[in-house]
Amino acid sequence: MSVMAQHPDQQTFDRARPRAVGWWLLSCCAVLLALVMVGGATRLTESGLSIVDWKPVTGILPPIGESEWQAEFGRYQESPQYSAVNHGMDLGEFKTIFWFEYVHRLLARVLGLWFALPLAWFWLRGAIPGNLRWPLLGILVLGGAQGYLGWYMVKSGLVDVPRVSPYRLAAHLGLALIVYALMLRIALGLLLARTRAAVENAESAWPGGILLTLVALTIVFGAFVAGLRAGLMYNTFPLMAGQWVPPNLLALQPAWTNFFENPVTVQFVHRLLALTTLATTLWIWWRLRGRAQDCAQARSRHALLAMALLQVTLGICTLLWFVPVWLGTLHQGGAVLLLSSVLVAGYCWTSRPARKM
């Protein structure tokens, strides 16, 4: 009896290793989380402008001898930040801020290699499911754009004003989180054996779309808070300068610029968005309590509420303690984990466990 040859698509399917690809993507998410947190520490220590040139290859190695350190320091002394902010800084102090920025750039390169090399290996072995090849290539392209955007952001602080543009900072963080969300969503689909659930009516629909939007907006305004140092404007909670609505909220003209360039307005909007996000999370958690739910749905629902409460607590403590570096870094990492919890809950509540054959 003759054996029929397998169709090429079936052969590709048989060679696919979805769980291995899923775990690899999760590891990329972990590295990106670390990168975002190091980036937050770099911003809080004002270290992001310590390396004043782009070294895509040679920048992998730090200065070694004293002459190399002096040369690096000399380049920094020609920057606006040294002249306006750190004039008189000695070499030892420069090394401290240099290492923050260096580790941030190095970790970005590590992530690029950790994504690109396994992608090529999985691809050549036919281990990537066919429907994910172009999406993963798209993520690789976005990652490259993210690296360029990081340098574009740094360049904004090397001209006249000794700080990076808040707009570019928000774009840099936003693109990083888009890459993160895409990798996490694909990984969930590969690692959790679930199928999409049909939406019978409006009551059964997952109500988390507005929550995802709120989390994204809160994170973006958090980037503007960091870029404008708005976290140091009013270090009280819940009132600002003894008022619910602080003075000078619309001091700039045209009025729309206040939402991106006025530190008072930016902090106020960030607070408002954070509390609205928490209230929406509480509402979703309460609304879903009576629905039939599997184990993954129940756990994701509780984890979402816990993460929202933790993130708001971190934000309030960061504000009241005048933004210490370690706490601000945890708060930025918490934002990524809150985004993760929204994505995981959304995936679980729009799907059901797959039937075992």
N, C-alpha and C positions, 0 to 999 in steps of 0.2 A: 504494500500500500504506500502510495507516494505521500510525502509530507509537504504540505503547501508552504511556500516561502512566506515569511512574515512581511507585512507591509512596512515600509520605512518608518511611517508614523508610529506603528505599534512597537517597532524596535526601539525608537527613541523613548517611548513611554516606558518600556521595560527597563531601560537603562537609567531613567530618571531617579534621582534620590531626593525627593522633596523634603524629608526630615533633615537630612544633612544640610541642604540649602537653607532651610528654615533656621537651624541652629547657627549657621554661619551669619545669617542676617541679624539674628538676635545679638550675636557677639559684636557685630558692627554697630548696633544700636548702643551697646554698653560703652564702646570706645567713644562714640559720638556724645553720649551723656557726659563722660569724663572730659571731653574736649570743651563742651559748653560750660562746665563748671570751672575748668581752668581758665577759659575765656572770661568768665565772670570775675574770678580772682585777679586776672590781669587788668581788667577794667577798674576794679575797686582800688588796686594799688597804683593805678595810673602808670602801668608799665608798658602799655601797648605801643608807645612811640619810642621805646628805647632802642629798637633796631630800625635804622632809618633807610635801609635798602632791601630790595627783594633778592634773595639768593635761593633760587629753586633747587640748586644742586649743592653748591659749596656751603649753603646755609645749614645743611644737615649736621656739620661739625661746628662746635662752638670754638671761640678763641682758646688757644692753649697757652702759649708763652706770654710773658709780660708785654712784649712789643705788640702782639696781636690785640691784647686787651686795650692797650693805650690807643691803638689805631681805631678800634671800635668806639672807644670813649670819645676820641677826637671827632669822629663823625657825628656822634650824638650832641656834642657841644656846639655844633653848628645848627642845631634844630631849634625851632621856636619854643619847644617845651623847656629845653635847658635854659634858654635866655629869659623866659618869662616866669617859669615855675621853679626850676631846680638849679638856678644859678649858684655856683659855689659847691655843688655836689662833688664829693671825691670819688675816686675809682671804686672803692669798696661799696659805697652806696649805689653806684651805677650797676655794679655786678648783681645786686639784689633785684633791681627792676628788670635787668637784662634777662635773668634766668626765668622769670615769669613769662615774658614774651617768647623766649626761646623754646621753653617746654610747650607752650601753646602752639607754636608753628611746627615743632617737631611732631607733636601728637597729631596734628592735621595731616602731615605727610604719612605718618604711620597708618592713619585711617584710610588714606587714599590707596596705599599699597595693600592694606588688609582687605579692601573691597575689590580692587582691580585684579590682583593675582589669583585669589580663589575663584573669582568670576571666570577668568580665563581657563583655569584648571577644570572647573565644573563644566564649562562650555565645551571644551575639547573632549571631555569624557562622555558628553551627552547626558550629564546628570541633571541639567536644568530642564524642568518641564517646558514644553514648547511655547506655551502661552505667556511665559515669564521672561523670555529672552529680551524682547524689546523693552519692556518695563525696567528690567535691570540695567540695560544699556542706558536708558534714559536717566536712571538714578546716577550712573557713573558720570554722565555729562553734567548733571546738576551739581555733583560733587566737585567737578573741575571748575564750574562757574562759581561755586562757593569759595574756592581757594582764591580765585581772581578777585572776587568781591571783598574778601578780607584785606587784600593788599590795597584795593581801591579805597577802602575805609581808612586804612592807616595813612595813605597819601593825603587825605583831607586834613590831617593834623600836622603835616610837615610843611605847610605853606606859610600861613600867617597866624591863624588861631591855634594855640597849643592844645587842642583837643580834637578828637575825631568828630565828624559830623554825626549828630544823633540820627539823622535820616539814614545814613549809610550803616550805622550801627544796628538800627532796627531791621534794615534789609538783610544784613549779614546774619543776624540771629534768626530772622524769619525764614530765610532760605535753609539754614541748618535744620530747623525744626520741620520744614517740609520734607527734606531728605529723611529725617528721622521717622516721621509719620509714615512715609511710603515704605520704608524698610520694615517697620514694625507691622504694618497692615499685611504686607506680603508674607512675613514670617508667621503671623497668626493663621493665615489661610493654609499654610503648609504644615503647621504643627498641631493644630486643633482639628480633629476630624468632625467637622460640622458642615451642614448644608444650609443654604439660604432658606429662611422661613417666609412663607407667604403672609402678606399683610391683609388680614380679613377686613378690618375697618380702622377708623382713625384711633379708636381706643387701644387697639393692639399694636399700633405703630410705635417704634422706638422714639421717645421724645428728646433725644440727645443732640439733635442738629443745632439747636440754639445754644446748648451748652458748649459744644465744640467751638462755635463762633465766639462765645464769650471768653473761653480760655485763650483762644488765639489772640483776640483783641487785648486781653489783659497782659499777655506776654509781650506783645508789641509795645504797649504803653510802658511796660516795665523796662524795655530797652531805652525808651525815651527818658524815663526816670534816671537810668544809669548814665545816659549820655549827657544829660543836663545837670547831673548831681542833685536832682530834685528831692532825693531822699533825705537831704540835710536841711530842707526848707522848714518843715513843721514836724518836729519829733514828738508829737503828742497824738493820742488816740482816745476816743473817736473824733474829738474836736480839733480844729486847726486854728491856732491863735484864739482859742476860746469860742470859736464860732463853728457852726455846721458848714457854712459856705464862707471860705476865707476871702479877705479883701484882695483886690487887684487880680481877680479871676480873669477879667477880659481887658487887661491893661494895654495889650499890644494891638496895633492896627496893621493890616486888616484883621478882623476878629478871629478868622480861622487859624491864624498863625499861633494863637494862644494854646491851641491843643497840641502843638508840636514844639513850640519854642519858649513858652512861658513855664518856668519850673513849678509855679504855684498851680496852674491849671493842670499840668501833666500829673503832678502828684494827686490832685483831687480826682481826676478822671481814673487814675490807676486804682485808687482806693474804692471808688464807686463801682468800677468793673469787678474788682475782687470780691466785694460784698455781694454784688448781684450774682456773680458766679457761684458763690457759696449758697445763696438763697435758692438759686435754680437747681443746684445739686440736691439740696434738702427736699425740694419739691419733687424731683424725679425719684429720689430714694423712697419717699413716702408714697408716691403714686404707684410705684411698682410693687409695693409690699403685698398687695392682695392677689397679684397674678401668679398663676402656676409657673414655676421656674425650676430649671435644672440646677445642678450643683455649680456649674460654671457661671450661670447667670446670677445666682445668689451671691457667690463670692465676689464677682465683679461689681455688683451693686454695692455691697458693703465696703469694698476696697475703694471705690470711687468716693464715697462719703468720707471715709477715713482720710484719704489723701487730700481732699478739699479742706477739711478741718485743719490738718497738719500744715498745709501750705499757707492758709490765712494766719495761723498762729506764728509761723516763721516770718511772714511779712510784717506782722504787728511788732514782734520782738526785734526784728531788724530795724524798724523805724524808731522804736523807743530807745534802743541802745546805740543810736547814731551810726548805724550801718557799719558794724565791725566786718572785717574782710571775711572771716570764717562763716559768719552767719549770713552775710549777703551771698556768699558762694552756695551755701546750703539752700537758700531761698531760690536761687536760679536753678539749681538742680531739682528742687521740688516742683518747679514749673514744668520741667520736662516729664517728671513722673506723674504729675497731674494730667498732662496731655496724654500720657501713656494709658492711664486708668480710664480716661474717656474713650480712647480708641478701643481698648480691650472690652469695656462694657458695651460699646456700640456693636462690636463684632459678635459678642455673645448673645446680645438681645435681638439681633436681626438674623439669627441662625438657630439651628437646633442640632442636637447630636446626630451624626450620620449613623445610619443603620449598618450594623455589621453583617457582612455577607456570610 
